[in-house]
Amino acid sequence: MMKTVLVASALCLGLAAPAQAGCLTGAAKGAVVGHFAGHHAMAGAAVGCAVGHHSAAKAKKAERSGQNESAPK
């Protein structure tokens, strides 16, 4: 089972670009949770990546809208 976690981690590290840091952290957390919740590390990593990517995109959008409000017109 540890091999599955390592493979999932290596895959995420190899495919993740700097802009997808949310996916990386989410996948790592999801793999750990999935491992302990019935040995579903790969499924946990996939779901964690999706949730992490969504959260990072949402935060980036909020940051952009905050910057636009403070810009002089």
Residue pairs with C-beta under 8 A, 6 or more apart in sequence:
1 35
1 39
1 41
4 35
4 41
4 42
5 31
5 32
5 35
5 41
8 27
8 31
8 41
8 42
8 45
9 27
9 28
9 31
9 45
12 23
12 24
12 27
12 28
12 45
12 49
13 24
16 23
16 24
20 53
20 56
21 56
22 52
22 53
22 54
22 55
22 56
22 57
22 59
23 49
23 50
23 52
23 53
23 56
24 49
24 52
25 52
26 48
26 49
26 50
26 51
26 52
26 53
26 55
27 45
27 46
27 48
27 49
27 52
28 45
28 48
29 48
29 52
30 44
30 45
30 46
30 47
30 48
30 49
30 51
30 52
31 41
31 42
31 44
31 45
31 48
32 41
32 44
33 44
33 48
34 40
34 41
34 42
34 43
34 44
34 45
34 47
34 48
35 41
35 44
37 44
